[in-house]
Amino acid sequence: MSKKFKRRSWTRLSRLGKNRKNKQTWRRAKGRHNKVREKRKGYPIKVMIGFRQEQGKKQPVVTIYNLTDMGKIQKGDKVMLGKVGQKRKIEIAKKAKEKGIEIENLNINKILKKVDNKNKIGEKKK
């Protein structure tokens, strides 16, 4: 497990304390008499070289812009949707669901459900 580097006095100050996780993040110790900066015993450790964890190898991401790009993809690939309009997005989502491919920046079920609801509303009006 990695070390949790938190802001120096987050437990003492209520504005930095519980339920304010974004305020607890690490801030460099800069004060003249700062005990963390001086690396004194009994104080939280300072962020230094050597604490970083090794990052796993990242799988390359394939960007999709149209249905022909969808044809080139296998099931295990990481896929992202490029800058595409709503019409193409729906077509790509249908094809992805059919093939069983997950798209990282698109919730396929949500977009297809939205389309079905619009179609149902359109049929009721007619």
Residue pairs with C-beta under 8 A, 6 or more apart in sequence:
2 51
2 53
3 45
3 51
5 26
5 44
5 45
5 47
5 51
6 24
6 25
6 26
6 44
7 16
7 23
7 24
7 25
7 26
7 27
8 27
8 29
8 34
8 36
8 43
8 44
9 16
10 16
10 17
10 23
10 24
11 17
15 23
16 23
16 24
17 24
26 47
28 47
29 36
29 37
29 46
30 37
31 37
35 42
35 43
36 43
36 44
36 45
36 46
37 46
39 45
39 46
59 77
59 78
60 78
61 78
61 79
61 80
61 104
62 69
62 72
62 73
62 77
62 78
62 79
62 80
63 69
63 79
63 80
63 81
63 82
64 70
64 73
64 79
64 80
64 81
64 82
64 84
64 92
64 103
65 82
65 83
65 84
65 88
66 84
66 88
66 92
67 88
67 91
67 92
67 95
70 92
70 95
70 96
70 99
70 101
73 79
73 99
73 101
75 99
75 100
75 101
77 101
78 104
79 96
79 101
79 102
79 103
79 104
80 103
80 104
80 105
81 89
81 92
81 103
81 105
81 106
84 92
89 106
89 111
90 111
90 112
90 115
92 103
92 106
93 103
93 106
93 108
93 111
93 112
94 112
96 102
96 103
96 106
96 108
97 108
97 109
97 112
102 108
